[in-house]
Amino acid sequence: MVFEDALDHLVETVSAINRPTNPLTQESLVSTFRDDVASNLLVMLLRFITAADGMYDDPPASTELFCRRLVEPMGEESDHIHIVALTEALTVPCRVVYLDRSGADMGGGGGVRSRRYHP
């Protein structure tokens, strides 16, 4: 299946971080995830994990339809509900930084607004 390729790529990359010889550097990791193919594989995998968590334990038909239409497809924008489902599925906290300058003060300050999500 397609998700297995994405999972293999992610596991290989993360495993390279702690490799005893020639470990992956921060620069190499950033470069890897900036690559279009690698970042798209990661996003696809995270979308599948999010959808799978949302459909766990016999979901209502509306949840399954929501996942098929708005979670699984690439190119759809992720929202609060996606982030909550993903943090719960992975049991990993997440911090979202809003880049729309909505946190900047009226005087033109450069502050950004962020929000933490916890499983």
For each residue, the residues with C-beta under 8 A, 3 or more apart:
1: 4
2: 5 6 44
3: 6 7 44 45 48
4: 1 7 8
5: 2 8 9 41
6: 2 3 9 10 41 42 44 45 48
7: 3 4 10 11 45
8: 4 5 11 12
9: 5 6 12 13 38 41 42
10: 6 7 13 14 41 42 45
11: 7 8 14 15
12: 8 9 15 16
13: 9 10 16 17 24 29 32 33 38
14: 10 11 17
15: 11 12 18 19
16: 12 13 19 23 24
17: 13 14 23 24 29
18: 15 23
19: 15 16 22 23 24
20: 23
21:
22: 19
23: 16 17 18 19 20
24: 13 16 17 19 28 29 32
25: 28 29
26: 29 30
27: 30 31
28: 24 25 31 32
29: 13 17 24 25 26 32 33
30: 26 27 33 34
31: 27 28 34 35
32: 13 24 28 29 35 38
33: 13 29 30 38 39 42
34: 30 31 38 39
35: 31 32 38 39
36: 39 40
37: 40 41
38: 9 13 32 33 34 35 41 42
39: 33 34 35 36 42 43
40: 36 37 43 44 74
41: 5 6 9 10 37 38 44 45
42: 6 9 10 33 38 39 45 46
43: 39 40 46 47 74
44: 2 3 6 40 41 47 48 74
45: 3 6 7 10 41 42 48 49
46: 42 43 49 50 86
47: 43 44 50 51 71 72 73 74
48: 3 6 44 45 51 52 72
49: 45 46 52 53 86 89 90
50: 46 47 53 54 67 71 82 85 86 89
51: 47 48 54 55 67 68 71 72
52: 48 49 55 56 89
53: 49 50 56 85 86 88 89
54: 50 51 59 63 66 67 71 85
55: 51 52 59 63 64 67
56: 52 53 59
57:
58:
59: 54 55 56 63 64
60: 63 64
61: 64 65
62: 65 66
63: 54 55 59 60 66 67
64: 55 59 60 61 67 68
65: 61 62 68 69
66: 54 62 63 69 70 71
67: 50 51 54 55 63 64 70 71 72
68: 51 64 65 71 72
69: 65 66 73 76
70: 66 67 73 76
71: 47 50 51 54 66 67 68 76 82 85
72: 47 48 51 67 68
73: 47 69 70 76
74: 40 43 44 47
75:
76: 69 70 71 73
77:
78: 82 83
79: 82 83
80: 83 84
81: 84 85
82: 50 71 78 79 85 86
83: 78 79 80 86 87 94 96 117
84: 80 81 87 88 117
85: 50 53 54 71 81 82 88 89
86: 46 49 50 53 82 83 89 90 94
87: 83 84 90 91 92 93 94 117 118 119
88: 53 84 85 91 119
89: 49 50 52 53 85 86
90: 49 86 87 119
91: 87 88 119
92: 87 119
93: 87 116 117 118 119
94: 83 86 87 116 117
95: 114 115 116 117
96: 83 114 115 116 117
97: 112 113 114
98: 102 103 112 113 114 115
99: 112
100:
101: 104 112
102: 98 113
103: 98 111 112 113 114
104: 101 108 109 110 111 112
105: 108 109 111
106:
107:
108: 104 105
109: 104 105
110: 104
111: 103 104 105
112: 97 98 99 101 103 104
113: 97 98 102 103
114: 95 96 97 98 103
115: 95 96 98
116: 93 94 95 96
117: 83 84 87 93 94 95 96
118: 87 93
119: 87 88 90 91 92 93
